[in-house]
Amino acid sequence: MGPLMRAPRSELGAGLSVMLAAAFALGSGAAILPTYSLSLFAEPLAAEFAWTRGNISFAATFLWAGILFTAPVAGRLADRFGVRSIAVPSIVLTSMTFVAMSRIHGALWQLYLGYGTLAVLGAGTTTVCYSRIITLWFQRNRGFALGVMMAGGSVAAMLIPFVVEYVIRAFGWRDAWIALGVWTLLAAPVVWLFLREPAEGTVAAGGSEAGPVSNAGAGLTLQAAVRTRTFWFLALSNLCFALPIGALLSHLVPLLTDSGLSRAQAVQASSMVGFAGLVGRLGIGYLIDRLFAPVISAMVLLAAAVGCMLLSKVAGAALPGVFLMGLYIGSEGDLMSFLTSRYFGRAAFSEIFGWLYSTLAVGVVIGPLLAGALYDRSSGYSGILMLCSLLLLVAAILQVSLGRFPKTFQSAVTNPAGPVVETL
């Protein structure tokens, strides 16, 4: 029967194949693989083409600048045509782009073009699309299910340093791009076979407590959402916590080697981001189904600010600092998905989430650019780490200012002018 199971099973049991398939697909997507692998290519590309670290890290700007514009489009298309129809072609095109990047021959614009193309052609492989499937399948355990899905990115983040570094050392950086293309392509059959939307009226075990999983009509339209204070607080919070993500991930291995670690030690330490993210996504996903999610989010952001200060000021604190950063990098994506679904409903979830995700992209665009410029000017990372701590503090304050979740939503189908929301 595939993932469409009508038998009286638990919500998690009925959607297990969906969770795992979405996790694998997300970890193979255009937002994960190029982001977590870029710092591994920095030294071999600099050695071969005499590019600076700032030049190379700037490639991430093209990736996330592209996502800034393509995420809302991909979200709207997923709401209209379904996730599989958008994701599978996007996976194939992303794979082809990785392979094409193995043919770079000394022109820096080729690297930038490759990362920009990944953003455009790979928009359907991001959390904007895959989160829609999770929100339709899960009601009572949505936070945990989103955590499992996002854990796919954490597992990929743990594997990427070892896989890419091994291929670079054994075969060269060109073959490492090809390996990433193969990795991406493996997700296509998984998405096609398992990421089906539940039939209308499907109810998980537990009856009305779990809720009609596929009731996609309840919620705000995009036009109604942007008129709320909550939307703009979420957008600004996303911007503040995303800038450190872009700054730190694109420079993580060089940052750690500059702190005194060998390249091998830095690669091992960078994999801690993935491990911490995995812990954060599963643990925090469990907690936000039971506790008020904005408070949990604020605590994670404050812990990340401490991690940045440890890296900046405390000698020998690389592993604790990276672990705290990994907790926040790993958990904030599913927290953002969860908060979007709880504050705005599911009627236009992917479209609203796409726009909020684009504000995250703005921060990730600015981060590598700013970190690269500061490093090239000062030959150090202390300044950017302190700035990241401040931004994470601001994001935490915004999270606890969001207010209570709405109690109910009217159907966007029956009230297209803008669903009325009953708030506590």
C-alpha positions as CSV (number, residue, x, y, z in Angstrom):
1,M,0.0,0.0,0.0
2,G,3.0,2.3,0.3
3,P,2.9,5.0,2.9
4,L,-0.9,5.5,2.7
5,M,-2.0,3.4,5.6
6,R,-5.6,3.6,6.8
7,A,-5.3,0.8,9.4
8,P,-5.7,2.0,13.1
9,R,-2.1,2.5,13.8
10,S,-0.3,5.1,15.9
11,E,0.4,8.4,14.1
12,L,4.2,7.8,14.2
13,G,3.8,4.2,13.0
14,A,1.6,5.1,10.1
15,G,3.9,7.9,9.0
16,L,7.3,6.1,9.7
17,S,8.2,5.6,6.0
18,V,7.3,9.2,5.3
19,M,9.5,10.5,8.1
20,L,12.5,8.4,7.0
21,A,12.1,9.1,3.3
22,A,11.9,12.9,4.0
23,A,15.0,12.7,6.2
24,F,17.0,11.0,3.5
25,A,15.8,13.3,0.8
26,L,16.5,16.4,2.9
27,G,20.1,15.2,3.7
28,S,20.7,14.7,0.0
29,G,19.4,18.2,-1.0
30,A,20.7,21.4,-2.4
31,A,20.6,23.2,1.0
32,I,22.6,20.6,2.8
33,L,25.3,19.1,0.7
34,P,26.9,22.3,-0.8
35,T,26.6,24.1,2.5
36,Y,28.3,21.5,4.7
37,S,31.0,20.6,2.1
38,L,32.1,24.1,1.0
39,S,34.8,24.6,3.7
40,L,36.3,21.2,2.7
41,F,36.9,22.5,-0.8
42,A,38.4,25.7,0.4
43,E,42.1,24.6,0.8
44,P,42.3,22.4,-2.4
45,L,40.7,25.2,-4.5
46,A,42.9,27.8,-3.0
47,A,46.0,25.7,-3.6
48,E,45.1,25.0,-7.2
49,F,43.7,28.3,-8.3
50,A,45.2,30.8,-5.8
51,W,41.8,31.9,-4.7
52,T,41.4,33.5,-1.2
53,R,39.2,32.0,1.5
54,G,37.0,35.0,1.2
55,N,36.6,34.4,-2.6
56,I,35.7,30.7,-2.0
57,S,33.3,31.3,0.9
58,F,31.5,33.9,-1.2
59,A,30.1,31.0,-3.2
60,A,27.7,30.3,-0.4
61,T,26.2,33.8,-1.0
62,F,25.2,32.7,-4.5
63,L,23.5,29.6,-3.1
64,W,21.5,31.3,-0.5
65,A,20.8,34.4,-2.5
66,G,19.2,32.1,-5.1
67,I,17.2,30.3,-2.4
68,L,16.0,33.7,-1.2
69,F,14.1,34.0,-4.5
70,T,13.3,30.4,-5.3
71,A,12.1,29.1,-1.9
72,P,8.7,31.0,-2.1
73,V,8.2,29.8,-5.6
74,A,9.0,26.2,-4.7
75,G,6.6,26.4,-1.7
76,R,3.8,27.7,-3.8
77,L,4.3,25.0,-6.4
78,A,4.4,22.3,-3.8
79,D,1.1,23.6,-2.3
80,R,-0.5,23.5,-5.7
81,F,1.0,20.4,-7.5
82,G,2.3,18.3,-4.6
83,V,5.8,17.7,-3.3
84,R,6.8,14.7,-5.5
85,S,6.0,16.6,-8.7
86,I,8.4,19.4,-7.7
87,A,11.1,17.4,-5.8
88,V,12.0,14.6,-8.2
89,P,12.9,16.8,-11.2
90,S,14.7,19.1,-8.8
91,I,16.8,16.2,-7.5
92,V,17.8,15.1,-11.0
93,L,18.8,18.7,-12.0
94,T,20.8,19.2,-8.7
95,S,22.7,16.0,-9.4
96,M,23.6,17.2,-12.9
97,T,24.8,20.5,-11.5
98,F,27.2,18.9,-9.0
99,V,28.7,16.8,-11.8
100,A,29.1,19.9,-14.0
101,M,31.0,21.7,-11.2
102,S,33.7,19.1,-11.4
103,R,34.7,20.8,-14.7
104,I,35.7,24.1,-13.1
105,H,38.9,25.3,-14.7
106,G,40.3,28.3,-12.8
107,A,37.6,30.9,-13.3
108,L,36.1,32.0,-10.0
109,W,32.8,32.8,-11.7
110,Q,32.3,29.2,-12.6
111,L,32.2,28.3,-8.9
112,Y,29.7,31.1,-8.2
113,L,27.6,30.0,-11.2
114,G,27.5,26.4,-9.9
115,Y,26.3,27.4,-6.5
116,G,23.7,29.8,-7.9
117,T,22.5,27.1,-10.2
118,L,22.1,24.7,-7.3
119,A,19.8,27.3,-5.6
120,V,17.6,27.7,-8.7
121,L,17.4,24.0,-9.8
122,G,17.6,22.6,-6.3
123,A,14.8,24.6,-4.6
124,G,12.5,21.6,-4.7
125,T,14.9,19.6,-2.5
126,T,14.8,21.9,0.5
127,T,12.9,21.8,3.8
128,V,10.3,24.1,2.3
129,C,8.9,21.2,0.2
130,Y,9.6,18.3,2.5
131,S,8.1,20.0,5.6
132,R,4.7,20.1,3.8
133,I,4.5,16.3,3.8
134,I,5.3,16.1,7.5
135,T,2.7,18.8,8.5
136,L,0.0,16.9,6.5
137,W,0.8,13.5,8.0
138,F,1.3,14.6,11.6
139,Q,-0.6,16.6,14.1
140,R,0.0,15.4,17.7
141,N,3.7,14.4,17.1
142,R,4.5,17.0,14.5
143,G,7.5,18.4,16.3
144,F,9.1,15.1,16.7
145,A,8.3,14.1,13.1
146,L,9.9,17.3,11.8
147,G,12.9,16.6,14.1
148,V,13.3,13.2,12.5
149,M,13.1,14.7,9.0
150,M,15.6,17.4,9.8
151,A,17.8,14.7,11.4
152,G,18.5,13.6,7.9
153,G,20.4,16.9,7.4
154,S,22.4,16.2,10.7
155,V,23.3,12.7,9.6
156,A,24.5,14.1,6.2
157,A,26.4,16.8,8.1
158,M,28.2,14.1,10.1
159,L,29.0,12.1,7.0
160,I,30.0,14.9,4.6
161,P,33.3,15.8,6.2
162,F,34.5,12.2,6.0
163,V,33.1,11.3,2.6
164,V,34.2,14.4,0.8
165,E,37.6,14.5,2.5
166,Y,38.2,10.9,1.6
167,V,37.3,11.5,-2.0
168,I,39.4,14.6,-2.2
169,R,42.5,12.9,-0.8
170,A,42.1,9.7,-2.7
171,F,40.9,11.0,-6.1
172,G,40.9,14.8,-6.0
173,W,38.4,17.6,-5.5
174,R,36.8,17.2,-9.0
175,D,35.7,13.6,-8.2
176,A,34.3,14.9,-4.9
177,W,31.8,17.0,-6.8
178,I,30.8,13.9,-8.8
179,A,30.4,11.9,-5.6
180,L,28.0,14.6,-4.3
181,G,26.0,14.4,-7.5
182,V,25.6,10.6,-7.1
183,W,24.6,11.1,-3.5
184,T,21.9,13.5,-4.5
185,L,20.5,11.3,-7.2
186,L,19.9,8.4,-4.8
187,A,17.0,10.5,-3.3
188,A,14.9,10.5,-6.5
189,P,13.4,7.0,-6.2
190,V,12.9,7.4,-2.4
191,V,10.9,10.5,-2.9
192,W,8.8,9.1,-5.7
193,L,7.9,5.9,-3.8
194,F,7.3,7.2,-0.3
195,L,6.5,10.9,-0.2
196,R,2.9,10.7,-1.0
197,E,0.4,13.0,0.6
198,P,-2.2,11.3,2.8
199,A,-5.7,10.8,1.5
200,E,-8.2,13.4,2.5
201,G,-9.9,12.4,5.8
202,T,-7.1,10.0,6.9
203,V,-7.0,9.9,10.7
204,A,-4.2,8.6,12.8
205,A,-4.8,6.3,15.7
206,G,-6.3,8.2,18.6
207,G,-9.1,9.6,16.5
208,S,-9.8,13.3,16.9
209,E,-6.9,13.7,19.3
210,A,-4.5,13.1,16.5
211,G,-6.7,15.0,14.0
212,P,-7.4,14.6,10.3
213,V,-3.8,14.4,9.1
214,S,-4.6,15.5,5.6
215,N,-6.9,18.5,6.5
216,A,-4.9,21.0,4.5
217,G,-7.7,23.6,4.2
218,A,-7.4,25.1,7.6
219,G,-5.1,28.1,8.1
220,L,-4.1,31.6,6.9
221,T,-3.4,32.6,3.4
222,L,-0.1,34.3,2.7
223,Q,-1.9,37.7,2.5
224,A,-3.4,37.2,5.9
225,A,-0.2,36.0,7.5
226,V,1.9,39.0,6.4
227,R,-0.6,41.3,8.2
228,T,0.3,39.7,11.5
229,R,3.1,40.8,13.9
230,T,4.0,37.2,14.4
231,F,5.1,36.8,10.7
232,W,7.5,39.7,11.0
233,F,8.9,38.7,14.4
234,L,9.6,35.2,12.9
235,A,11.2,36.8,9.8
236,L,13.5,39.0,11.8
237,S,14.4,36.2,14.2
238,N,15.2,34.0,11.2
239,L,17.5,36.7,9.8
240,C,19.4,37.0,13.1
241,F,20.0,33.3,13.7
242,A,20.8,32.6,10.0
243,L,23.7,35.0,9.6
244,P,25.8,33.0,12.1
245,I,24.9,29.8,10.3
246,G,26.3,31.2,7.0
247,A,29.3,32.7,8.6
248,L,30.4,29.7,10.7
249,L,29.6,26.8,8.3
250,S,31.4,28.3,5.4
251,H,34.5,28.9,7.5
252,L,34.3,26.2,10.1
253,V,37.3,24.0,9.0
254,P,39.7,27.0,8.5
255,L,38.4,28.6,11.7
256,L,39.3,25.4,13.6
257,T,42.7,25.1,12.0
258,D,43.5,28.7,12.9
259,S,42.6,27.9,16.5
260,G,45.4,25.3,16.6
261,L,43.8,22.1,15.4
262,S,45.4,20.1,12.6
263,R,43.4,19.7,9.4
264,A,42.4,16.1,10.4
265,Q,41.3,17.2,13.8
266,A,39.4,20.1,12.3
267,V,37.5,17.8,9.9
268,Q,36.7,15.5,12.9
269,A,35.5,18.4,15.0
270,S,33.4,19.8,12.1
271,S,31.5,16.5,12.1
272,M,30.4,17.3,15.6
273,V,28.0,19.9,14.1
274,G,26.1,17.0,12.5
275,F,26.1,14.9,15.7
276,A,25.0,17.8,17.8
277,G,22.3,18.7,15.3
278,L,21.0,15.1,15.3
279,V,20.8,15.2,19.1
280,G,19.1,18.6,19.0
281,R,16.6,17.7,16.3
282,L,15.3,14.6,17.9
283,G,15.4,15.9,21.5
284,I,14.0,19.3,20.8
285,G,11.4,17.9,18.4
286,Y,10.2,15.7,21.3
287,L,10.1,18.7,23.6
288,I,8.2,21.1,21.4
289,D,5.3,18.7,21.2
290,R,5.0,19.0,25.0
291,L,6.4,22.4,25.9
292,F,5.9,25.9,24.5
293,A,8.2,25.9,21.4
294,P,9.3,29.6,21.3
295,V,10.8,29.2,24.8
296,I,12.7,26.0,23.8
297,S,13.9,27.9,20.7
298,A,15.2,30.8,22.8
299,M,17.1,28.4,25.1
300,V,18.8,26.8,22.1
301,L,19.8,30.2,20.7
302,L,21.3,31.3,24.0
303,A,23.3,28.1,24.2
304,A,24.6,28.8,20.7
305,A,25.7,32.3,21.7
306,V,27.7,30.7,24.5
307,G,29.2,28.4,22.0
308,C,30.4,31.3,19.8
309,M,31.9,33.0,22.9
310,L,33.8,29.8,23.8
311,L,35.3,29.6,20.3
312,S,36.2,33.2,20.5
313,K,37.7,33.6,24.0
314,V,38.4,30.2,25.5
315,A,41.5,28.3,24.4
316,G,40.9,24.6,23.9
317,A,37.1,24.9,23.8
318,A,36.7,24.0,20.2
319,L,34.6,20.8,20.7
320,P,32.2,22.3,23.3
321,G,31.8,25.4,21.2
322,V,31.1,23.4,18.0
323,F,28.7,21.1,19.8
324,L,26.6,24.1,21.1
325,M,26.6,25.6,17.7
326,G,25.6,22.3,16.2
327,L,22.6,22.1,18.5
328,Y,21.2,25.3,17.2
329,I,22.1,24.8,13.6
330,G,20.5,21.4,13.8
331,S,17.2,22.4,15.5
332,E,16.3,25.8,14.2
333,G,15.1,24.5,10.8
334,D,12.5,22.2,12.3
335,L,11.6,24.8,14.9
336,M,10.9,27.2,12.1
337,S,8.7,24.6,10.3
338,F,6.8,23.8,13.5
339,L,6.2,27.5,14.4
340,T,5.0,28.2,10.9
341,S,2.5,25.4,11.0
342,R,1.3,26.3,14.5
343,Y,0.9,30.1,14.0
344,F,-0.4,30.0,10.4
345,G,-2.0,26.6,9.8
346,R,-1.6,24.3,6.8
347,A,-3.7,25.9,4.1
348,A,-0.7,27.8,2.6
349,F,2.0,26.3,4.7
350,S,4.7,25.8,2.0
351,E,4.1,29.3,0.5
352,I,4.3,31.1,3.9
353,F,7.2,28.9,5.0
354,G,8.9,29.6,1.7
355,W,8.9,33.4,2.4
356,L,10.1,32.9,6.0
357,Y,12.8,30.5,4.7
358,S,13.8,33.2,2.3
359,T,14.6,35.6,5.3
360,L,16.8,32.8,6.6
361,A,18.5,32.8,3.2
362,V,19.2,36.5,3.5
363,G,21.2,35.9,6.7
364,V,23.0,32.9,5.2
365,V,23.9,35.1,2.2
366,I,25.3,37.9,4.3
367,G,27.1,35.6,6.8
368,P,29.9,34.2,4.5
369,L,30.4,37.5,2.8
370,L,30.8,39.3,6.2
371,A,33.0,36.6,7.7
372,G,35.2,36.4,4.6
373,A,35.7,40.2,4.5
374,L,36.5,40.4,8.2
375,Y,38.9,37.5,8.0
376,D,40.7,39.0,5.0
377,R,41.0,42.3,6.8
378,S,42.0,41.1,10.3
379,S,43.3,37.5,9.6
380,G,41.2,36.3,12.5
381,Y,37.6,35.2,13.4
382,S,37.2,36.8,16.9
383,G,35.1,39.8,15.6
384,I,32.6,37.7,13.6
385,L,32.2,35.2,16.5
386,M,31.3,38.1,18.9
387,L,28.9,39.5,16.4
388,C,27.3,36.1,16.0
389,S,26.7,35.9,19.8
390,L,24.9,39.2,19.8
391,L,22.7,38.3,16.9
392,L,21.7,35.0,18.5
393,L,20.8,36.9,21.7
394,V,18.5,39.2,19.6
395,A,16.9,36.2,17.9
396,A,16.2,34.6,21.3
397,I,14.4,37.7,22.5
398,L,12.2,37.8,19.4
399,Q,11.3,34.1,19.9
400,V,10.0,34.6,23.4
401,S,8.0,37.7,22.1
402,L,5.9,35.7,19.6
403,G,2.9,35.1,21.8
404,R,0.5,32.2,22.2
405,F,-0.5,29.8,19.4
406,P,-3.9,30.4,17.8
407,K,-6.6,28.0,19.0
408,T,-8.3,27.4,15.7
409,F,-8.2,28.3,12.1
410,Q,-11.1,28.6,9.6
411,S,-10.7,26.9,6.2
412,A,-8.9,29.0,3.6
413,V,-11.0,27.2,1.0
414,T,-14.3,28.4,2.5
415,N,-13.0,31.8,3.5
416,P,-10.5,32.8,0.8
417,A,-10.4,36.4,1.7
418,G,-8.4,35.5,4.8
419,P,-9.2,32.9,7.5
420,V,-10.4,34.3,10.8
421,V,-8.1,33.2,13.7
422,E,-9.4,32.7,17.2
423,T,-6.6,33.4,19.6
424,L,-6.3,32.8,23.3
